[in-house]
Amino acid sequence: MRALVLGANDVASAVAWYLWREEYQVIVASDPMPAVTRRGMAFADAVFDGAAVLEGVVAQRAETVEAVEQLLQARAAVPLVVGDDLVELVARYRPDVVIDARMRKRAQPTPLRGLAQLTIGLGPGFVAGELVDVAIETSWEELGAVRWEGANLPLAGEPREIAGHGRDRYVYAPCAGVWRTERRIGEVVAAGDLVAVLHCEGGERYEIRALISGAIRGLTRDGVPVTVGTKVFEIDPRGPAGQWQGLGERPRRVAEGVLVAITAWRGAVMSREG
């Protein structure tokens, strides 16, 4: 059973991690310059560095179909490919399951039904039975819920608080431009510390500073272009006791929902064929 996971963020990476551990053939597809913040909890850095490790599972960038097949057959690493043309990706890698885990919360999701035997959409905007075969909830209210029909909950509310901090843990890009930073994931900063400089397309230059003290949980990679409103920085107010590496609770539970959906679908297929 082969699964194509769209996205290299923390949720997409958790989905790939779970499926890989269950011995599925998993391929991760990423944008060429992913503006992922929680890079210590994701496979995104494999796009730039060639490889990334998430709780003992390695993702390795693969440039050719042959390289992907070799990695899958040897189970040496999760192949990560760069590309966003869905039709081309499906034609190249022939997945049984396509999972859209790009978490583009404010964008209208791409219709996936018909691209593979089973298509799954994660997060707001996905409608099971219309855009995808199955929709998986990513909101805390119904986290990991599997929907075989109907729409996921719309984007609403504030982020879940950590140590009394919610929206103030995040910084969003005030303009479209190139993100430059010398900071590192896990680094401890104080409120007011300079974190990055955003060089806007219009020539403006914004200094991005930490709004609260803590450890850097999320940080867009240096040199990556971002659009206005993109989440570019996140603080864990718990400091060194916080989490910036490994699988987070929310990605785990969403990934578990994906696994439940695929397992149920496989069972139904086997029952029909039997």
ZISUL-V29735 format. One line per field, one symbol per residue. phi: phi as a letter, one per 30 degrees, with the letter a starting at -180 (. if undefined). A space follows every 50 residues. Layout:
# ZISUL-V29735
phi = ???
This chain:
# ZISUL-V29735
phi = .cbccdjbdddeddddddddddiddbbccbddbdcdcdddcacedddccj aacbhicccbdbcbddddddddddhdaddccclbddddddddchddbcbd cdhddccddddcejdadbbbccjejdbdjbdbdbccdcdddbeidcccaj cddddaicdddbhiccdddcbcddadlcdbacdbejdcbcejddcabccd ddjdbcdccddbdlcdcbaddeiddbcdiddcabccddieddbbbidddd eedddddddddddddddddddddd
